[in-house]
Amino acid sequence: MIQRSQRRTGRAATALVLGGFTAAAAGCAPGDEAAPEGGEPEAAVSFPAEPPDGAMPGIGPAPEDYTPTAAGSPSTDIWMGTLVREGGALSVSGLGQATDRDAYDNQPSFLLDGSAILHTAALDRRQTEIMRLAAASGAGPGASERLTRTEEASEFSALQIPGQDAFSAIHEIRGKQYLWRYDLSGEPLGPIFATAEPVGYHAWANEHVVAMFILGSPPTLQVGDALSGEIRVVAESPGRSIHRIPGTEEISFVRKVSDEEWWIERLDPAAGTAERITRTLPGREDYAWTPEGEILMGDDSRLFARSEGSDWTEIADFSDLGVEGITRLAVSPDGSRIAIVANRSAR
């Protein structure tokens, strides 16, 4: 079942190359109900003990040319602040540095109750792990709690799974990248799919349907059902920023038509169709949704917002704080908090 709380903004629906995802797979399973927006999970969804799409292949030694993802990670910090809405206008107050290391602290995502963010931290040039950082006002640098502790593997791109006290993350081991599940303490629960690889990024449409960015030439956007194991290619040349659209079971992603033309599109996993919402800011692909339906994007030190029927509008300039090179963004489920990733300032 696809719930639509927002009128579609695009007018040119595009039928995707390999057809639609089955309505039964993309909707709620019998007896399941979607977790409330911004609230606690209502009921756990039981994933199979083993990946439903087949047996996990053996993982041999890493290829000779393998470079761990952590080796190429830039030095970035996470900033957090309050998202303020006054008379329909958005602004940000109290933005402060939430991490302070000369290393990679990135990829923030809020827990469903909004109490904390999960984020990726590079421990060295070979390993990344998932951390938890309180989202309350006043949480300062150094407050992150390490969750995953995998000696041979790295984790990144963590998201809480709707309806579960668990999160999903990319599990990178010896050159392979699979989507894995972990409980909220960081304990590994195992792979979700055996045949989707290498996974770079992902977003959950509901309790068991997930959209995955699969690296390749070109990269593809694939939709998988964690209960049935069904996986389908739905688009080519997506960007890395993939999100569930608040109040729906639809997914938004950036389609890179060319080097100069990037669109944020809306994907209906059940019908297998996508339609355009808006062009991105030039050369920018990272964005986040507010619960009210605005899209936020950063450009260097500035933050922009776009609502239905309007153009991109600057809502903040953080240059006075030393924030520069804004990339990834995350907004809490209740819309009160924002996390911003920026390049680490030279010191």
N, C-alpha and C positions, 0 to 999 in steps of 0.2 A: 504494500500500500504506500503510495506516494502522497504525502501531505504537502499542499502548497499554501503557504500563508502569505506569499508575495506574488503579485502579478508578474508574469514573465516580461522581461524587458527587451529581449531580442525578438526579431521578427523573422529571421532567416534560419529556420530549423534545418540542421544538416543530418541526413541519415548516415550513420557510421558504417564503416567499411564491412565489418563482419556481422552486422545484424544486432538485434537487441538482446539484452539480458532478460531471462525469464522473470515474469512478475512474481512468481512464487519465491524465486531466489532473492530478488531484490526487496521484497516486502518482508513483513514480520512473519516469523514462523508461527504456526498455530499455538496459541496460548502465551506468546511473547508480546510484550508491550514495550514501546520505545521508552528509553530513559527520559525523564523530563529535562527540558532545556535548563541548564544551570543548576540542576538538583542532583540528589544522590541517586545512584542506580537503584531501580525498584526490584529487579530480580535477576539473578545470574543466568547467563545463557551458557549451556554446557557445550563446550567445543569437544570434538573427538579427541581421544587420548593420542592418536596418531594422525598425521595429515590425511584428510579424506581424498586427496588427489593422487595418492600412491605412496610407496615406500621412499624414505629419504635415501638419496644416493650416497655412496661412500665419498668422503672428502680426502683426497690425497694431499701430497705436499703442495705448497704454494708454487705457482709458476715462477720461473726464474726472473721474469720481468714484473712480478707483482710488487706494487707499492701500496702499503696500507693507506687507507683513506686519511688517517690522522697525519700522515707525513705531509700532506698538502694543505692542511687546515690553516687558515689565517688566524691572526691574533685579534679576537673580538671580545666585546663585553656585552652583557645584558643590562638594560636599564628598565626600571619599572616606575609607573606613575598612575595617577588617577585620571580616568576618562570622564570629562565633565560635559554634561548636556544642559544647556540653558536656552530656552526658547527655540529648541530645534537645532541650535548651533553646537558643534563639538569643539572642545579644547582639551588640553592636557595640563594637569597641575601636579606639582610635587614630584617631577621626574628626577629620579636619583639612580646612581650606579648600584646595581645589585650584585655584580661580580667584578672582581678587580685582580686579574691575573694576566701575566704576559703569555697568554695561551688562548686556546679556542674554547670559549663558553658561548653556546649558540643553540639554535633550534628549540626555542621555548614553546611549550604547550601547557595550557592550564588543565588542572584536574577538573572533573565534572562539577565538584562542589566549589570550585574557585579558590580553595584554600592555599594552593601552592602551584608552582610550575614544575614540570619535568624539563630538563635540558641536557644537552650533550656537552661533555667536558673532555678535552684532550689531556690525558695524563702525561703523555710524552709524544714523540713523533711516530709512535707505533700503535698506541691504544687510546680509544675513547670509551667512556662509560656514561651511564645515565645517572643524573643527579636530581635531587629534589630541593626546591628553594621556596620558602614561605612567601606568599604573595601579599601578606599584610603590610600596610604602610609602615615604613621604618625598618623593614628587613634590609640589612646592610651587607656589604661585601664579606665573604667568608662564611655565610650562613648556609651554604649548600651542604646537603647530606648525600653521600655517595650511596647509590642503590645497587647497581650491578657490580659484580666482582668476578669477571671472567678472565682468567690468566691468558688463554690462547686466543680469545676473541675480542672484538670491539662491538659496542652497541651505539646506535645513533637513531635520530628521528623517532622519539618516543611519543606515544599518544595513549591516553586512557581509553580502553575499549568500552563503548556504551553498554550499560547493563552489567558490568563486571568490576570487581575489585582487582583489576589487572590492567596492565598496559602492554601495548605492542611496540616493538622496536626492530630496527634492522640489526641482524646478528651477522657480523662479518668475521669469517674465519678462513684463513689460508686462500684468500682470493675469491671466496664465494660469499654472496649476500642474500640471506633468507629473512623472511618476516617471522619473528618469534614472539612468543607471549611470556610475560613475567607477572608474578603477583606484585602488589604495590610495595612490598618490601624489597623487591629486586630479585627474588628467587626465580630462576628460569623454570618455565612450565613446558617449554618445547616449541618446535616449529609449527606454524599454522598451515603452511603449504610446502609441498616437496618439489613442485615443478615450476614455481614462479621464482626466477632467478636470472640476473642479479637485481634485487629490489633496491631502489634508491630512496623513495619517499612514498607516503601512503596517507589515506584518509578514510575513516569509517563512515559509510552512508547510514548504517543502522547497527544493530547488535552483531551482525554476522556478515554483512556485505561490505567489502573494502575495495577502494580504488588504489592501484599501485603503479608507480612510475618504474618501468623496467628499462634498465640501461641497454643500449644497443645502437645500431646504425640503420635507421634512426631509432631513438628511444620510443617506447610505446606506453600508452595508458591502458592498463588491463584491470578488469573488474572480476573479483573472485568472491565466492561464497565459502566461508569457513566451515559451514556445516555439510554442504554437498561436495565441495571440492571443485565445482565448476569454475573455470577461469576463461574469460574472453578478452580479446583485444578490442578496444573500442575507439582508439584514436592514435595517431602518430604525431611525433614531434611535440609532446607536451613540455611544459616547464616544471620546475621542481615544487612550485607552490600549489598544493592540492588541499581542498577544504570541503567539509560538509557545510552546506548553506543553512544557516540557523532557521529552525522552524520547519525544515523539510528533511527528506531523505535523498536529496539531490546533492551532487558533487560539483564544485567549480574547479576549473583548472585553466592554466594558460596554454593556448595553442600558438606555437611559433610558426606562423605562415611563411615568414621569411626573416632575414636578419633585421629588417626594419619594421615588420608588421606583427605585433603580438596582441592577441585578444584574450580576455577573460571570458570563458565559456561556461555554460551550465549544462551538466550531463544528467539525464534521467537514466539511472542504471536499469530500470525495468524495461523501458521502451528502446534503449540503445540509441537514443538521439541526443544531439547537443545543439545548442543555439548560442549565439554571441550575446554577451552582455555589454561589454565596452572594450575599447582599446586600453591597453596599459599606458602608464606614463612611459615616455620614450626610453627604451633600454632597461626598464625595470620589470621584474617578474614576481617579487615577493609582496604579498598583500594579506589582509585579514578582514573578516566580516565582524560587524557589530551585531548584537541581537536584533536591532531595529532595521537591519538591512543595508547599512552603509558599508562601502568597501574602503579600506584604508591602505595607502601605499606611501612609502618613503622615497625621497630623492635627496641624497646627500644629507643635509642637516634638517630638511623640511619634511613635514608630514602632511599628506593630502587626504581628502575624503571625497567620495562620490556617492550620491544617493540616486535613486531611480529618477530619470528625467533631467538630471543635472550634469554639469561638467565637473572635472576634478577641481577642487577648491583647497587652497592651502589653509590648514587649521593650526599649524604650529611651526615655529622655527627654533631649533635647539642649538644653534651655533654658539650662543653665549655660554652654554654648558660644556662646550667642547665635543658635542655629539656630531659625528660625521660619518658618511658612508652607511646610512641606514639600509639594512637589508630585511631580515625576517621580522615579522610582527606577530603578536598574539593578543587576543582580547579575552578577558574572563567571560564565562557563560552568562553572567548577569550584566555584563557591559560596564562594570565599574572600574576595572583595572586594565592596564595595557603593559605589555612587555615589548621592548624594542631592542633589536640587535644592531650594534654599530661597530665600526672599526675602532680598534684601540688607539687612543691618541698617543702620538709620539711624546716621550717624556725624557 
